């Protein structure tokens, strides 16, 4: 039986032992207790990124585009040669989609081909690059489709010229800027003999196949260059009737003019886009721009999504990719100025406009040039049939 005195003695012994332990020099103080975290009821954890309906729709287009697997691109210069190989490879690497590029000499060729494909019910082309005047005509003929909702078009701060500048409906998406002015073979024209006005070409010394003009029956070049000048009051269309008396050479589009000029078979081209001249200058061919007091034209060239494209999603993806900059940069390396300002201007200085006036094309200019081309105004003024 345990007595009350024995319990008291045991308790006393335990108490003394605990006191002695607490007084030991090796004893460690108890670890501090971490304060409880404070919870602010007004602070919420970061929410997951919300995907907009537009992003969901575009991701679906990309998914379908990859299943379509190919896009066919109808084009003219400057999409030629090695540029097309690099462009196709880059697009394939990015999306796994084959880019088939088919090149022709001018807009008239594409007009006939597109109409034939429609008539036969066997459309091949998805995207077309052409001049603005031909593009206006193709839109009027119902050959194009609108694409104003491409993601890249929502960006407003990256453009030298907004792709929707001419056509807010989104049929004609502007991808490059072309400065149009006369060019000369530097070996044949000395600085002291350089003309300073288009009307200088009407002087007797310029008679006899010294000036080359692109044939307006198959080319839109003269309309592209001179419509803005005429609408600005700087020139009159009757200039071409007087020019016909100078017996100018006629050339075919898509490089024919520049080839004749490079070979020295003519001294001056009445009008050439810098995108054609740049590759030649980079190769060392002695061509130079001429500045006219009437001013130069800053033209723009579009890509078109074709109505009834067999691969419509891949086509939209290709245009958006090009405008974003990766595709445009490939072209810029060949000396072409693109509408996306994040892509540097790599043109040789010798081909850039020196004119104090530059007429940037307007919607009215674009509408007028298409109409005048259909009427064949320059063809008639030059006395051609």
C-alpha positions in Angstrom: 0.0 0.0 0.0 1.4 3.4 -1.0 1.2 5.9 1.7 0.7 9.7 1.4 4.2 10.4 2.7 5.8 8.3 0.0 4.0 10.1 -2.8 5.0 13.4 -1.4 8.7 12.4 -1.2 8.6 11.2 -4.9 7.1 14.4 -6.1 9.6 16.4 -4.2 12.5 14.5 -5.8 11.2 15.0 -9.3 10.8 18.7 -8.7 14.4 19.1 -7.5 15.7 17.2 -10.5 13.8 19.4 -13.0 15.1 22.6 -11.4 18.7 21.3 -11.5 18.3 20.4 -15.2 17.0 23.9 -16.0 20.0 25.5 -14.4 22.6 23.5 -16.3 24.9 25.5 -18.5 24.3 23.1 -21.4 20.6 23.5 -21.4 19.1 25.0 -24.7 16.3 27.5 -24.5 13.1 26.4 -26.1 12.8 27.2 -29.9 10.8 30.3 -30.6 7.4 29.7 -31.9 6.9 31.0 -35.5 4.1 33.6 -35.6 1.0 32.5 -37.4 0.7 33.7 -40.9 -1.5 36.7 -41.3 -4.3 36.2 -43.9 -5.5 39.3 -45.7 -9.0 38.5 -46.8 -8.8 41.2 -49.6 -5.9 39.6 -51.5 -6.8 36.8 -53.9 -4.4 34.3 -55.5 -3.5 35.1 -59.1 -6.2 33.9 -61.5 -5.4 31.6 -64.4 -5.0 33.5 -67.7 -8.2 33.9 -69.5 -8.3 32.9 -73.2 -10.4 35.3 -75.2 -13.0 33.9 -77.7 -10.9 35.4 -80.5 -7.8 33.5 -79.4 -9.9 30.3 -79.2 -11.2 30.9 -82.7 -7.7 31.6 -84.1 -6.2 28.5 -82.4 -8.9 26.5 -84.1 -8.0 28.0 -87.5 -4.3 27.1 -86.9 -5.4 23.5 -86.0 -7.5 23.1 -89.1 -4.7 24.8 -91.3 -2.2 22.2 -90.2 -4.7 19.5 -91.2 -5.2 21.1 -94.6 -1.4 20.8 -94.9 -0.7 23.0 -97.8 -1.3 26.5 -99.3 -0.8 27.6 -102.9 0.6 31.2 -103.4 0.3 32.9 -106.8 2.7 35.8 -107.1 5.0 37.9 -109.2 8.3 39.7 -108.4 9.8 40.1 -105.9 8.8 36.6 -104.8 11.2 34.9 -107.2 14.3 32.7 -107.1 16.0 31.9 -103.7 13.5 34.1 -101.8 10.8 31.6 -102.5 12.9 28.7 -101.3 13.7 30.4 -98.0 10.1 31.5 -97.5 8.7 28.0 -98.1 11.2 26.4 -95.8 10.6 28.9 -93.0 6.8 28.5 -93.2 7.1 24.7 -93.3 9.5 24.8 -90.2 7.1 27.0 -88.2 3.8 25.2 -88.9 4.5 22.0 -90.8 2.5 23.3 -93.8 3.8 23.1 -97.4 3.9 26.4 -99.2 3.6 26.0 -103.0 4.7 29.2 -104.8 3.7 29.7 -108.4 5.2 32.7 -110.2 3.8 34.5 -113.3 4.8 37.6 -115.2 1.9 40.0 -114.3 -1.6 40.6 -113.0 -3.2 40.0 -116.4 -1.9 36.4 -116.4 -3.5 35.8 -112.9 -6.8 37.4 -113.9 -7.2 34.9 -116.8 -6.0 32.0 -114.7 -8.4 32.7 -111.8 -11.4 33.1 -114.1 -10.5 29.9 -115.9 -10.2 28.0 -112.6 -13.6 29.4 -111.5 -15.2 28.5 -114.8 -13.9 24.9 -114.6 -14.6 24.5 -110.9 -11.0 23.5 -110.2 -9.5 26.3 -108.2 -5.9 25.8 -107.2 -4.8 29.2 -105.8 -5.3 30.2 -102.1 -3.4 33.5 -101.9 -2.4 36.1 -104.5 0.3 38.8 -104.5 -0.2 41.4 -107.2 -0.2 45.1 -107.9 -2.8 47.4 -106.3 -4.6 48.2 -109.5 -5.0 44.6 -110.5 -6.1 43.8 -107.0 -8.8 46.4 -107.2 -10.1 44.8 -110.4 -10.0 41.3 -108.9 -12.0 42.5 -105.9 -14.6 44.1 -108.2 -14.8 40.8 -110.1 -15.6 38.9 -106.9 -12.4 36.9 -106.9 -11.2 37.9 -103.4 -12.4 37.2 -99.8 -12.2 39.5 -96.8 -9.8 38.7 -93.9 -10.0 41.8 -91.6 -9.9 39.8 -88.4 -6.4 38.3 -88.6 -4.7 38.6 -85.2 -1.8 40.7 -86.5 -4.2 43.4 -87.7 -5.2 44.2 -84.1 -1.8 45.7 -83.6 -1.9 49.4 -84.4 1.7 50.5 -83.5 3.9 48.4 -85.8 3.1 49.7 -89.3 4.8 52.0 -91.8 1.5 51.7 -93.6 -1.4 49.9 -92.1 -2.4 46.8 -94.1 -6.0 48.1 -94.1 -5.0 51.6 -95.3 -6.6 51.2 -98.7 -9.3 48.6 -98.0 -10.8 48.5 -94.5 -12.9 45.5 -95.6 -9.8 43.5 -95.6 -9.7 42.1 -99.1 -6.5 43.9 -100.0 -4.0 43.4 -97.2 -0.9 45.7 -97.8 2.4 43.8 -97.3 5.0 46.0 -98.9 5.7 49.6 -100.0 7.2 50.4 -103.4 8.8 53.7 -104.2 8.2 54.4 -107.9 10.5 56.7 -109.8 12.6 56.8 -113.0 15.9 54.8 -112.9 18.9 55.3 -115.2 21.9 53.2 -116.3 24.6 55.1 -114.5 27.1 54.2 -117.2 25.0 55.9 -119.8 23.7 59.0 -118.0 26.1 61.5 -116.5 24.9 63.6 -113.5 25.0 66.8 -115.5 22.6 65.3 -118.1 20.1 64.0 -115.6 16.5 65.2 -116.1 14.7 66.9 -113.2 11.2 66.7 -114.5 9.1 64.1 -116.4 8.5 66.7 -119.0 12.3 66.8 -119.7 11.8 63.5 -121.5 9.8 65.3 -124.2 12.9 67.2 -125.3 14.4 66.2 -128.7 17.5 64.6 -127.2 15.4 61.9 -125.7 13.8 60.8 -128.9 14.6 57.3 -130.3 14.3 54.4 -128.0 16.3 55.9 -125.1 13.3 55.7 -122.7 11.7 52.4 -121.8 8.0 52.2 -120.8 6.3 49.0 -119.5 3.7 47.9 -122.0 0.3 49.1 -120.5 -1.6 46.4 -122.3 -0.1 43.8 -119.9 1.3 45.9 -117.1 -0.3 48.2 -114.5 3.0 50.0 -113.7 2.2 53.4 -115.4 -1.2 53.5 -113.7 0.4 52.7 -110.3 3.0 55.4 -110.7 1.2 58.3 -112.4 -2.4 58.1 -111.0 -1.3 59.7 -107.7 0.7 62.4 -109.6 -2.2 63.3 -111.8 -4.7 63.3 -108.9 -2.3 65.6 -107.0 -2.3 68.0 -109.9 1.4 67.5 -110.6 0.9 66.0 -114.1 -1.6 65.4 -116.8 -2.4 62.1 -118.6 -1.8 63.8 -121.9 1.9 63.5 -121.1 1.7 60.0 -122.6 0.4 61.2 -125.9 3.4 63.5 -126.2 5.7 60.8 -125.0 4.6 58.5 -127.8 6.2 60.9 -130.3 9.6 60.1 -128.6 9.3 56.5 -129.8 10.0 54.9 -126.4 10.8 51.2 -126.1 8.1 48.9 -124.7 8.9 46.1 -122.4 7.2 43.2 -120.7 6.5 43.3 -116.9 8.1 41.4 -114.1 11.7 42.4 -114.7 11.7 43.0 -118.5 12.2 46.8 -118.1 15.1 46.4 -115.6 16.8 43.8 -117.8 16.8 46.1 -120.8 18.1 48.9 -118.7 20.8 46.8 -117.2 22.0 45.7 -120.6 22.3 49.3 -121.7 19.6 49.0 -124.5 17.9 52.0 -123.0 19.2 54.9 -120.9 16.2 55.5 -118.6 13.1 53.6 -117.4 10.1 56.0 -117.1 9.1 54.2 -113.9 10.4 51.3 -112.0 9.5 50.1 -108.5 12.5 50.0 -106.1 11.7 46.3 -105.2 12.8 45.3 -108.7 15.9 47.5 -108.8 17.3 46.6 -105.4 18.4 43.0 -106.2 20.2 44.2 -109.3 22.0 47.0 -107.4 23.0 44.4 -104.8 24.5 42.4 -107.6 26.6 45.3 -108.6 24.6 46.5 -111.7 25.1 50.3 -112.0 21.5 51.6 -111.7 20.5 54.8 -110.0 17.3 56.6 -109.1 16.3 60.0 -110.6 14.5 62.7 -108.7 11.7 64.6 -110.4 10.3 67.9 -109.3 6.7 66.5 -109.7 7.6 64.0 -107.0 7.6 60.3 -106.6 4.9 57.8 -105.7 4.9 55.6 -102.6 2.8 52.7 -103.8 1.6 49.7 -101.8 1.2 46.0 -102.9 -1.3 43.6 -101.3 -1.8 40.0 -100.6 -5.3 38.7 -101.4 -7.2 35.8 -99.8 -8.8 34.3 -102.9 -12.5 33.6 -102.8 -13.2 29.9 -102.9 -9.6 29.0 -101.7 -9.3 25.2 -101.4 -7.1 25.7 -98.2 -8.7 28.8 -96.6 -7.4 28.3 -93.1 -3.8 27.7 -94.2 -4.1 30.7 -96.5 -5.2 33.0 -93.6 -2.4 31.6 -91.5 0.2 32.3 -94.2 -0.9 35.9 -94.6 -0.9 36.5 -90.9 2.6 34.9 -90.5 4.0 37.1 -93.3 2.5 40.3 -91.8 3.8 39.5 -88.3 7.3 39.9 -89.6 9.0 36.5 -90.0 8.0 36.2 -93.6 8.4 39.9 -94.3 11.9 39.9 -93.0 12.9 37.3 -95.6 11.8 39.7 -98.4 13.4 42.7 -96.7 16.8 41.1 -96.9 16.5 41.3 -100.7 16.0 45.1 -100.6 12.2 45.4 -100.3 10.5 47.8 -97.9 7.7 46.1 -96.0 4.7 47.6 -94.2 5.7 46.1 -90.8 8.0 48.7 -89.2 9.6 46.2 -86.9 11.4 44.8 -90.0 14.4 47.1 -90.9 14.6 49.0 -94.2 17.5 47.2 -95.9 17.4 48.9 -99.3 20.6 50.2 -100.8 20.7 54.0 -100.4 21.3 54.6 -104.1 17.8 53.4 -105.0 15.9 55.3 -102.3 13.8 58.3 -103.3 15.6 61.6 -103.2 12.5 63.7 -104.2 11.3 66.3 -101.8 7.7 65.3 -102.7 6.3 61.8 -102.2 2.7 61.0 -103.1 1.4 58.2 -100.9 -1.4 56.4 -102.6 -4.9 57.0 -101.3 -8.1 55.0 -101.6 -9.3 57.3 -104.4 -6.0 56.7 -106.3 -6.5 53.0 -106.0 -10.1 53.2 -107.2 -9.1 55.5 -110.1 -6.1 53.4 -111.3 -8.3 50.2 -111.5 -10.9 52.1 -113.5 -8.4 53.7 -115.9 -6.6 50.4 -116.4 -9.9 48.7 -117.4 -10.5 51.5 -119.8 -7.0 51.2 -121.3 -6.3 55.0 -121.0 -2.5 54.8 -121.3 -2.7 52.2 -124.1 -4.8 54.6 -126.1 -2.6 57.7 -125.4 0.5 55.8 -126.5 -1.3 54.8 -129.8 -1.2 51.1 -129.0 -3.9 48.6 -130.0 
